[in-house]
Amino acid sequence: MTSKDKAEQPDWLEAELADTIDEDYELELSEPALSEEIRRIYQKAHPPSIPRIDYFRALLTLQAELIKLQDWVAYHKEKVVVIFEGRDSAGKGGVIKRITQRLNPRVARVVALPAPSDREKTQWYFQRYVPHLPAGGEIVLFDRSWYNRSGVERVMGFATEDQVEQFFSDVPAFERMLVGSGIRLVKYWFSITDEEQQMRFLVRIHDPLKQWKLSPMDLQSRVRWEAYTKAKEETFARTNIPEAPWYIVEGNDKKRARLNCIDHLLHQIPYEDVPHEEVALPQRVFNPSYERKVLPPELYVPPKY
């Protein structure tokens, strides 16, 4: 970015950069506490990405547009569903976190369902997802979705071939029904290479702050890499419909993947500025006879830091 470009940045962006750089930096602390050998391999596999300040500047600009999108959705009672799929450690959670970071949780919410219960296993397959679909004025981000059936459930043997075939038969009609009902449906697949997933798994194994992200199912996904690839390819072939196409996000570079995905999402929805009531801070009411009471010290959190 040239000095001229920087000079043309709006004042709010520079102020926000100065005010929130620490908060965003916390989210970006991806350099794990690794052994020197793994650190060397990791750094060799990841040449320098976007400079941090340029990344934050672009991210904040996109997040400002997401707020405009949110306001438009709420104002016009639009309904938006965004699906995030991809291999384990592909970066789905990272982009979802940046999308929702500055949005109103009453408008934009994340759905990440656990494994189905015994009762849910006897229901129509899509039934447990339906209650989470948006009402007017809502954006729902699915961190994995009904495509579990053609992915992990199929590869891990949790679904029979007949069930998978039924899924492929049903999902185009199901998604056309959603779109026909007024839902704007966008589907993303985050793609990483075999080598990149292996490196990210090693990072998680050696970083105590990230070990919780590894489950036995994740580890099995390494063993069954090729099976997941075949499942992904058939999913694309049979569910990439004009009403709800798939979009592939190249995810080896996390920062670029986040920026590219958010930018693309903003271009899928024809949002525009909406009317806003002018906000004015009212004057505080002062009561001369009121005296603030001193609360007992045991009510306060100890100031350890």
Disulfide bonds with the S-S distance in Angstrom:
none
